[in-house]
Amino acid sequence: MSANLLATAESWDLVAGDYAEFAPMIVRPFAARALELAGLASDSRIIDVAAGPGALSLSAAAQVASVHAVDFSEEMLTRLREAAAAAGFANISTTVADGQALPFDDESF
């Protein structure tokens, strides 16, 4: 096990429920600003790396064609999928993967 507990999916899986409840309130303003600076178009396909419960993914979904959320914590992505379904977003997909070794071709997003 890594000496840095934040570097393990298992640690994030354990806190996913509480994190999904409280973190979006803190992260949402930063996500909104990031999306503003990105200058997205309605046909944009974006990737959200280390998506967690999806503050950025959920904010972006209303603005773009598709969002692909990546996180190494399955539990975090479960929370994101639940929130996306509750919000009626069908354009968010998820992949469990390490953000430092993405399983996508270059320039896919």
Backbone hydrogen bonds in HBPLUS format (Angstrom, degrees):
<---DONOR---> <-ACCEPTOR-->    atom                        ^
c    i                          cat <-CA-CA->   ^        H-A-AA   ^      H-
h    n   atom  resd res      DA  || num        DHA   H-A  angle D-A-AA Bond
n    s   type  num  typ     dist DA aas  dist angle  dist       angle   num
A0007-ALA N   A0004-ASN O   2.94 MM   3  5.49 161.2  1.98 117.7 124.0     1
A0008-THR N   A0005-LEU O   3.38 MM   3  5.69 154.6  2.45 113.6 112.8     2
A0013-ASP N   A0009-ALA O   2.78 MM   4  6.02 153.8  1.85 157.0 165.8     3
A0014-LEU N   A0010-GLU O   3.13 MM   4  6.33 149.9  2.22 143.8 150.2     4
A0015-VAL N   A0012-TRP O   3.23 MM   3  5.28 131.3  2.48  97.3 109.4     5
A0019-TYR N   A0015-VAL O   2.88 MM   4  5.90 168.0  1.90 167.9 171.0     6
A0020-ALA N   A0016-ALA O   2.83 MM   4  5.82 161.2  1.87 149.3 154.1     7
A0021-GLU N   A0017-GLY O   3.22 MM   4  6.38 134.4  2.44 135.6 147.2     8
A0021-GLU N   A0018-ASP O   3.12 MM   3  5.08 129.6  2.38  93.7 107.5     9
A0022-PHE N   A0018-ASP O   3.09 MM   4  6.35 155.4  2.15 154.7 159.5    10
A0023-ALA N   A0019-TYR O   2.84 MM   4  5.30 151.9  1.92 143.2 152.8    11
A0026-ILE N   A0023-ALA O   2.89 MM   3  5.31 132.9  2.11 113.2 126.0    12
A0027-VAL N   A0023-ALA O   2.91 MM   4  6.06 163.9  1.93 160.2 165.7    13
A0028-ARG N   A0024-PRO O   2.84 MM   4  5.40 159.2  1.88 144.4 148.0    14
A0030-PHE N   A0027-VAL O   2.98 MM   3  5.42 120.8  2.34 113.8 128.6    15
A0031-ALA N   A0027-VAL O   2.95 MM   4  6.18 156.6  2.00 157.0 164.3    16
A0032-ALA N   A0028-ARG O   2.93 MM   4  6.13 160.1  1.97 154.7 159.5    17
A0033-ARG N   A0029-PRO O   3.11 MM   4  6.31 156.2  2.17 140.6 146.5    18
A0034-ALA N   A0030-PHE O   2.92 MM   4  6.14 158.8  1.97 147.6 153.7    19
A0035-LEU N   A0031-ALA O   2.96 MM   4  6.18 159.7  2.00 152.0 157.0    20
A0036-GLU N   A0032-ALA O   2.97 MM   4  6.18 150.3  2.06 142.9 151.5    21
A0037-LEU N   A0033-ARG O   2.94 MM   4  6.20 161.0  1.98 153.5 157.5    22
A0038-ALA N   A0034-ALA O   2.98 MM   4  6.14 138.3  2.16 140.9 152.5    23
A0044-SER N   A0041-ALA O   3.00 MM   3  5.23 165.7  2.02 116.7 118.6    24
A0065-ALA N   A0044-SER O   2.98 MM  21  5.50 131.3  2.23 136.6 151.1    25
A0066-SER N   A0044-SER O   3.32 MM  22  6.82 158.5  2.37 151.7 153.5    26
A0046-ILE N   A0066-SER O   2.99 MM  20  6.40 165.6  2.01 154.5 153.8    27
A0068-HIS N   A0046-ILE O   2.85 MM  22  6.25 153.4  1.92 149.1 158.1    28
A0048-ASP N   A0068-HIS O   2.88 MM  20  6.16 159.5  1.92 145.2 149.4    29
A0070-VAL N   A0048-ASP O   2.87 MM  22  6.04 170.5  1.88 161.4 158.9    30
A0050-ALA N   A0070-VAL O   2.83 MM  20  5.74 122.5  2.16 135.1 152.5    31
A0051-ALA N   A0070-VAL O   2.93 MM  19  5.70 164.1  1.96 145.6 148.8    32
A0054-GLY N   A0051-ALA O   2.95 MM   3  5.15 153.9  2.02 138.5 137.8    33
A0058-LEU N   A0054-GLY O   2.81 MM   4  5.69 171.9  1.82 154.0 156.3    34
A0059-SER N   A0055-ALA O   3.21 MM   4  6.23 153.4  2.28 135.9 143.2    35
A0060-ALA N   A0056-LEU O   2.88 MM   4  6.02 156.2  1.94 153.7 160.3    36
A0061-ALA N   A0057-SER O   2.95 MM   4  6.01 146.3  2.07 147.1 155.6    37
A0063-GLN N   A0060-ALA O   2.75 MM   3  5.29 154.8  1.81 122.1 130.9    38
A0064-VAL N   A0060-ALA O   3.17 MM   4  6.23 135.5  2.38 157.5 168.6    39
A0067-VAL N   A0091-ASN O   2.90 MM  24  6.23 161.0  1.94 165.1 166.5    40
A0093-SER N   A0067-VAL O   2.95 MM  26  6.41 160.6  1.99 161.7 167.0    41
A0069-ALA N   A0093-SER O   2.79 MM  24  6.14 165.5  1.81 164.3 160.7    42
A0095-THR N   A0069-ALA O   2.91 MM  26  6.38 142.3  2.05 158.9 167.4    43
A0071-ASP N   A0095-THR O   3.30 MM  24  6.79 152.9  2.38 154.8 162.0    44
A0097-ALA N   A0071-ASP O   3.00 MM  26  5.66 149.2  2.10 117.4 126.1    45
A0077-LEU N   A0073-SER O   3.21 MM   4  6.57 160.8  2.24 149.9 154.7    46
A0078-THR N   A0074-GLU O   2.85 MM   4  6.12 141.7  2.00 145.6 157.2    47
A0079-ARG N   A0075-GLU O   3.13 MM   4  6.43 156.6  2.19 145.7 150.1    48
A0080-LEU N   A0076-MET O   3.02 MM   4  6.37 151.1  2.11 144.2 152.8    49
A0081-ARG N   A0077-LEU O   2.84 MM   4  6.08 162.8  1.87 150.4 154.1    50
A0082-GLU N   A0078-THR O   2.99 MM   4  6.23 156.9  2.05 149.4 155.6    51
A0083-ALA N   A0079-ARG O   2.98 MM   4  6.20 159.8  2.02 147.4 152.8    52
A0084-ALA N   A0080-LEU O   2.83 MM   4  6.05 159.0  1.88 155.2 161.4    53
A0085-ALA N   A0081-ARG O   2.97 MM   4  6.12 160.1  2.01 146.5 151.4    54
A0086-ALA N   A0082-GLU O   2.97 MM   4  6.16 160.1  2.01 147.6 153.4    55
A0087-ALA N   A0083-ALA O   2.97 MM   4  6.14 143.2  2.11 142.6 152.1    56
A0088-GLY N   A0084-ALA O   3.00 MM   4  6.10 112.4  2.48 135.1 151.6    57
A0089-PHE N   A0084-ALA O   2.88 MM   5  5.10 154.9  1.94 154.6 151.7    58
A0088-GLY N   A0085-ALA O   3.09 MM   3  4.99 148.8  2.19  97.6 107.3    59
A0101-ALA N   A0098-ASP O   2.94 MM   3  5.38 166.1  1.96 118.3 122.4    60
